[in-house]
Amino acid sequence: MRVRIDREKCIGSANCVASAPTVYRLDENDKAILVDPETIDEETLLLSAESCPTEAIILEDDDGNRVYPS
């Protein structure tokens, strides 16, 4: 699964960091960045994306089809 972050939408709430600290962290601008999305399973990755209040985390399957948000 591919993970992207729309930094225009990110408000730095850090819900993603709280739910998956090995995958995300906030940078010096308090925007989420990817650390290592391979460290957790796909179900947890989806839950972390769903925790974002602005839907700034985009998940795509291996074929490039959007999984979340739909």
N, CA, C and O atoms as CSV, one atom per row, in Angstrom:
chain,resi,resn,atom,element,x,y,z
A,1,MET,N,N,0.848,-1.172,0.000
A,1,MET,CA,C,0.000,0.000,0.000
A,1,MET,C,C,0.894,1.235,0.000
A,1,MET,O,O,1.899,1.291,0.709
A,2,ARG,N,N,0.519,2.205,-0.791
A,2,ARG,CA,C,1.266,3.456,-0.898
A,2,ARG,C,C,0.591,4.522,-0.036
A,2,ARG,O,O,-0.636,4.617,0.004
A,3,VAL,N,N,1.401,5.315,0.647
A,3,VAL,CA,C,0.900,6.373,1.515
A,3,VAL,C,C,1.412,7.713,1.007
A,3,VAL,O,O,2.599,7.868,0.721
A,4,ARG,N,N,0.515,8.668,0.898
A,4,ARG,CA,C,0.900,10.040,0.554
A,4,ARG,C,C,0.265,10.979,1.560
A,4,ARG,O,O,-0.766,10.660,2.152
A,5,ILE,N,N,0.873,12.121,1.753
A,5,ILE,CA,C,0.321,13.132,2.645
A,5,ILE,C,C,0.133,14.414,1.848
A,5,ILE,O,O,1.070,14.922,1.233
A,6,ASP,N,N,-1.084,14.924,1.869
A,6,ASP,CA,C,-1.385,16.208,1.245
A,6,ASP,C,C,-1.046,17.287,2.268
A,6,ASP,O,O,-1.835,17.569,3.170
A,7,ARG,N,N,0.122,17.883,2.122
A,7,ARG,CA,C,0.598,18.842,3.114
A,7,ARG,C,C,-0.215,20.135,3.111
A,7,ARG,O,O,-0.176,20.888,4.085
A,8,GLU,N,N,-0.940,20.398,2.046
A,8,GLU,CA,C,-1.838,21.558,2.020
A,8,GLU,C,C,-3.008,21.356,2.983
A,8,GLU,O,O,-3.489,22.308,3.599
A,9,LYS,N,N,-3.457,20.113,3.105
A,9,LYS,CA,C,-4.583,19.795,3.989
A,9,LYS,C,C,-4.158,19.562,5.434
A,9,LYS,O,O,-4.966,19.727,6.348
A,10,CYS,N,N,-2.906,19.182,5.654
A,10,CYS,CA,C,-2.440,18.830,6.997
A,10,CYS,C,C,-2.472,20.050,7.916
A,10,CYS,O,O,-1.965,21.118,7.572
A,11,ILE,N,N,-3.079,19.870,9.093
A,11,ILE,CA,C,-3.150,20.953,10.078
A,11,ILE,C,C,-2.305,20.654,11.313
A,11,ILE,O,O,-2.329,21.410,12.284
A,12,GLY,N,N,-1.563,19.559,11.275
A,12,GLY,CA,C,-0.661,19.234,12.372
A,12,GLY,C,C,-1.344,18.764,13.639
A,12,GLY,O,O,-0.827,18.986,14.734
A,13,SER,N,N,-2.488,18.123,13.518
A,13,SER,CA,C,-3.196,17.643,14.705
A,13,SER,C,C,-2.450,16.501,15.390
A,13,SER,O,O,-2.644,16.254,16.580
A,14,ALA,N,N,-1.608,15.815,14.647
A,14,ALA,CA,C,-0.764,14.718,15.135
A,14,ALA,C,C,-1.543,13.465,15.521
A,14,ALA,O,O,-1.008,12.608,16.224
A,15,ASN,N,N,-2.787,13.340,15.079
A,15,ASN,CA,C,-3.523,12.097,15.315
A,15,ASN,C,C,-2.809,10.926,14.656
A,15,ASN,O,O,-2.770,9.826,15.206
A,16,CYS,N,N,-2.250,11.163,13.487
A,16,CYS,CA,C,-1.528,10.095,12.784
A,16,CYS,C,C,-0.293,9.666,13.570
A,16,CYS,O,O,0.013,8.477,13.655
A,17,VAL,N,N,0.398,10.620,14.131
A,17,VAL,CA,C,1.598,10.319,14.925
A,17,VAL,C,C,1.213,9.514,16.168
A,17,VAL,O,O,1.906,8.568,16.541
A,18,ALA,N,N,0.112,9.896,16.800
A,18,ALA,CA,C,-0.341,9.181,17.995
A,18,ALA,C,C,-0.744,7.749,17.666
A,18,ALA,O,O,-0.499,6.839,18.459
A,19,SER,N,N,-1.358,7.541,16.508
A,19,SER,CA,C,-1.834,6.200,16.167
A,19,SER,C,C,-0.772,5.343,15.479
A,19,SER,O,O,-0.867,4.115,15.501
A,20,ALA,N,N,0.224,5.960,14.875
A,20,ALA,CA,C,1.273,5.198,14.178
A,20,ALA,C,C,2.601,5.968,14.233
A,20,ALA,O,O,3.051,6.500,13.218
A,21,PRO,N,N,3.217,6.028,15.398
A,21,PRO,CA,C,4.432,6.837,15.559
A,21,PRO,C,C,5.641,6.351,14.756
A,21,PRO,O,O,6.582,7.115,14.545
A,22,THR,N,N,5.631,5.109,14.310
A,22,THR,CA,C,6.745,4.635,13.486
A,22,THR,C,C,6.561,5.002,12.015
A,22,THR,O,O,7.485,4.876,11.211
A,23,VAL,N,N,5.349,5.461,11.674
A,23,VAL,CA,C,5.032,5.777,10.281
A,23,VAL,C,C,5.104,7.276,10.010
A,23,VAL,O,O,5.572,7.692,8.950
A,24,TYR,N,N,4.649,8.081,10.953
A,24,TYR,CA,C,4.569,9.533,10.757
A,24,TYR,C,C,5.304,10.277,11.868
A,24,TYR,O,O,5.500,9.768,12.972
A,25,ARG,N,N,5.698,11.494,11.532
A,25,ARG,CA,C,6.157,12.446,12.535
A,25,ARG,C,C,5.848,13.832,12.000
A,25,ARG,O,O,5.607,14.006,10.805
A,26,LEU,N,N,5.855,14.812,12.881
A,26,LEU,CA,C,5.651,16.191,12.451
A,26,LEU,C,C,7.005,16.824,12.186
A,26,LEU,O,O,7.959,16.607,12.933
A,27,ASP,N,N,7.084,17.605,11.121
A,27,ASP,CA,C,8.330,18.295,10.800
A,27,ASP,C,C,8.389,19.641,11.518
A,27,ASP,O,O,7.548,19.928,12.370
A,28,GLU,N,N,9.361,20.450,11.182
A,28,GLU,CA,C,9.558,21.740,11.851
A,28,GLU,C,C,8.418,22.725,11.596
A,28,GLU,O,O,8.294,23.729,12.297
A,29,ASN,N,N,7.583,22.437,10.587
A,29,ASN,CA,C,6.408,23.276,10.293
A,29,ASN,C,C,5.126,22.688,10.870
A,29,ASN,O,O,4.028,23.140,10.546
A,30,ASP,N,N,5.270,21.678,11.728
A,30,ASP,CA,C,4.128,20.973,12.308
A,30,ASP,C,C,3.215,20.373,11.248
A,30,ASP,O,O,1.990,20.404,11.372
A,31,LYS,N,N,3.821,19.836,10.219
A,31,LYS,CA,C,3.106,19.113,9.170
A,31,LYS,C,C,3.585,17.661,9.204
A,31,LYS,O,O,4.758,17.392,9.462
A,32,ALA,N,N,2.676,16.741,8.944
A,32,ALA,CA,C,3.027,15.320,8.956
A,32,ALA,C,C,3.945,14.971,7.791
A,32,ALA,O,O,3.779,15.459,6.674
A,33,ILE,N,N,4.914,14.114,8.084
A,33,ILE,CA,C,5.766,13.539,7.060
A,33,ILE,C,C,5.860,12.037,7.318
A,33,ILE,O,O,5.649,11.571,8.438
A,34,LEU,N,N,6.175,11.298,6.276
A,34,LEU,CA,C,6.309,9.846,6.404
A,34,LEU,C,C,7.680,9.495,6.949
A,34,LEU,O,O,8.692,10.087,6.573
A,35,VAL,N,N,7.690,8.515,7.848
A,35,VAL,CA,C,8.938,7.973,8.358
A,35,VAL,C,C,9.150,6.594,7.738
A,35,VAL,O,O,10.090,6.399,6.967
A,36,ASP,N,N,8.280,5.635,8.071
A,36,ASP,CA,C,8.424,4.282,7.530
A,36,ASP,C,C,7.080,3.558,7.530
A,36,ASP,O,O,6.737,2.896,8.510
A,37,PRO,N,N,6.315,3.676,6.444
A,37,PRO,CA,C,4.995,3.047,6.386
A,37,PRO,C,C,5.025,1.519,6.396
A,37,PRO,O,O,3.988,0.885,6.591
A,38,GLU,N,N,6.181,0.930,6.191
A,38,GLU,CA,C,6.294,-0.532,6.173
A,38,GLU,C,C,6.326,-1.137,7.573
A,38,GLU,O,O,6.343,-2.361,7.708
A,39,THR,N,N,6.334,-0.308,8.618
A,39,THR,CA,C,6.483,-0.818,9.980
A,39,THR,C,C,5.183,-1.308,10.605
A,39,THR,O,O,5.209,-1.906,11.680
A,40,ILE,N,N,4.040,-1.066,9.951
A,40,ILE,CA,C,2.756,-1.509,10.511
A,40,ILE,C,C,1.940,-2.223,9.435
A,40,ILE,O,O,2.231,-2.125,8.242
A,41,ASP,N,N,0.919,-2.937,9.884
A,41,ASP,CA,C,0.057,-3.671,8.953
A,41,ASP,C,C,-0.924,-2.707,8.280
A,41,ASP,O,O,-1.115,-1.578,8.732
A,42,GLU,N,N,-1.535,-3.170,7.203
A,42,GLU,CA,C,-2.432,-2.316,6.412
A,42,GLU,C,C,-3.654,-1.864,7.191
A,42,GLU,O,O,-4.127,-0.745,6.990
A,43,GLU,N,N,-4.175,-2.700,8.069
A,43,GLU,CA,C,-5.352,-2.318,8.865
A,43,GLU,C,C,-5.016,-1.129,9.772
A,43,GLU,O,O,-5.794,-0.181,9.869
A,44,THR,N,N,-3.874,-1.182,10.425
A,44,THR,CA,C,-3.458,-0.084,11.297
A,44,THR,C,C,-3.150,1.159,10.478
A,44,THR,O,O,-3.424,2.276,10.916
A,45,LEU,N,N,-2.582,0.973,9.295
A,45,LEU,CA,C,-2.310,2.093,8.409
A,45,LEU,C,C,-3.611,2.789,8.015
A,45,LEU,O,O,-3.676,4.018,7.986
A,46,LEU,N,N,-4.638,2.010,7.716
A,46,LEU,CA,C,-5.945,2.581,7.384
A,46,LEU,C,C,-6.521,3.326,8.585
A,46,LEU,O,O,-7.049,4.426,8.427
A,47,LEU,N,N,-6.432,2.754,9.768
A,47,LEU,CA,C,-6.933,3.423,10.974
A,47,LEU,C,C,-6.211,4.739,11.216
A,47,LEU,O,O,-6.828,5.720,11.631
A,48,SER,N,N,-4.918,4.766,10.963
A,48,SER,CA,C,-4.175,6.014,11.153
A,48,SER,C,C,-4.613,7.073,10.147
A,48,SER,O,O,-4.715,8.250,10.491
A,49,ALA,N,N,-4.872,6.664,8.915
A,49,ALA,CA,C,-5.364,7.608,7.906
A,49,ALA,C,C,-6.743,8.128,8.277
A,49,ALA,O,O,-7.031,9.314,8.114
A,50,GLU,N,N,-7.595,7.241,8.774
A,50,GLU,CA,C,-8.943,7.646,9.179
A,50,GLU,C,C,-8.928,8.586,10.382
A,50,GLU,O,O,-9.895,9.314,10.607
A,51,SER,N,N,-7.855,8.579,11.147
A,51,SER,CA,C,-7.771,9.455,12.322
A,51,SER,C,C,-7.479,10.907,11.950
A,51,SER,O,O,-7.597,11.796,12.794
A,52,CYS,N,N,-7.101,11.154,10.705
A,52,CYS,CA,C,-6.783,12.514,10.265
A,52,CYS,C,C,-8.074,13.311,10.072
A,52,CYS,O,O,-8.930,12.912,9.282
A,53,PRO,N,N,-8.225,14.432,10.784
A,53,PRO,CA,C,-9.470,15.198,10.692
A,53,PRO,C,C,-9.678,15.896,9.350
A,53,PRO,O,O,-10.801,16.291,9.036
A,54,THR,N,N,-8.623,16.055,8.553
A,54,THR,CA,C,-8.757,16.746,7.274
A,54,THR,C,C,-8.574,15.825,6.068
A,54,THR,O,O,-8.526,16.292,4.930
A,55,GLU,N,N,-8.471,14.522,6.316
A,55,GLU,CA,C,-8.249,13.533,5.261
A,55,GLU,C,C,-7.017,13.862,4.427
A,55,GLU,O,O,-7.028,13.721,3.204
A,56,ALA,N,N,-5.961,14.298,5.096
A,56,ALA,CA,C,-4.712,14.642,4.415
A,56,ALA,C,C,-3.876,13.419,4.071
A,56,ALA,O,O,-2.950,13.508,3.265
A,57,ILE,N,N,-4.191,12.274,4.677
A,57,ILE,CA,C,-3.452,11.050,4.408
A,57,ILE,C,C,-4.192,10.263,3.335
A,57,ILE,O,O,-5.369,9.939,3.486
A,58,ILE,N,N,-3.489,9.965,2.259
A,58,ILE,CA,C,-4.076,9.282,1.115
A,58,ILE,C,C,-3.425,7.911,0.991
A,58,ILE,O,O,-2.201,7.792,0.955
A,59,LEU,N,N,-4.254,6.888,0.928
A,59,LEU,CA,C,-3.773,5.523,0.753
A,59,LEU,C,C,-4.169,5.019,-0.618
A,59,LEU,O,O,-5.302,5.210,-1.061
A,60,GLU,N,N,-3.223,4.372,-1.289
A,60,GLU,CA,C,-3.474,3.788,-2.598
A,60,GLU,C,C,-3.007,2.342,-2.594
A,60,GLU,O,O,-2.035,1.995,-1.923
A,61,ASP,N,N,-3.712,1.495,-3.352
A,61,ASP,CA,C,-3.261,0.106,-3.454
A,61,ASP,C,C,-2.067,0.030,-4.395
A,61,ASP,O,O,-1.627,1.048,-4.930
A,62,ASP,N,N,-1.551,-1.153,-4.596
A,62,ASP,CA,C,-0.349,-1.336,-5.404
A,62,ASP,C,C,-0.540,-0.963,-6.875
A,62,ASP,O,O,0.434,-0.739,-7.594
A,63,ASP,N,N,-1.799,-0.897,-7.319
A,63,ASP,CA,C,-2.091,-0.510,-8.700
A,63,ASP,C,C,-2.347,0.984,-8.841
A,63,ASP,O,O,-2.641,1.457,-9.939
A,64,GLY,N,N,-2.241,1.744,-7.736
A,64,GLY,CA,C,-2.457,3.180,-7.767
A,64,GLY,C,C,-3.892,3.610,-7.573
A,64,GLY,O,O,-4.212,4.788,-7.728
A,65,ASN,N,N,-4.779,2.655,-7.229
A,65,ASN,CA,C,-6.181,2.984,-6.966
A,65,ASN,C,C,-6.330,3.507,-5.538
A,65,ASN,O,O,-5.773,2.944,-4.596
A,66,ARG,N,N,-7.073,4.568,-5.397
A,66,ARG,CA,C,-7.260,5.158,-4.076
A,66,ARG,C,C,-8.088,4.242,-3.194
A,66,ARG,O,O,-9.161,3.778,-3.580
A,67,VAL,N,N,-7.568,3.992,-2.003
A,67,VAL,CA,C,-8.251,3.185,-1.003
A,67,VAL,C,C,-8.928,4.094,0.017
A,67,VAL,O,O,-10.052,3.839,0.450
A,68,TYR,N,N,-8.212,5.175,0.399
A,68,TYR,CA,C,-8.742,6.125,1.370
A,68,TYR,C,C,-8.137,7.485,1.107
A,68,TYR,O,O,-6.951,7.553,0.782
A,69,PRO,N,N,-8.881,8.578,1.229
A,69,PRO,CA,C,-10.346,8.622,1.302
A,69,PRO,C,C,-10.946,8.295,-0.060
A,69,PRO,O,O,-10.319,8.498,-1.100
A,70,SER,N,N,-12.154,7.793,-0.027
A,70,SER,CA,C,-12.792,7.382,-1.287
A,70,SER,C,C,-13.445,8.540,-1.996
A,70,SER,O,O,-14.024,8.361,-3.067
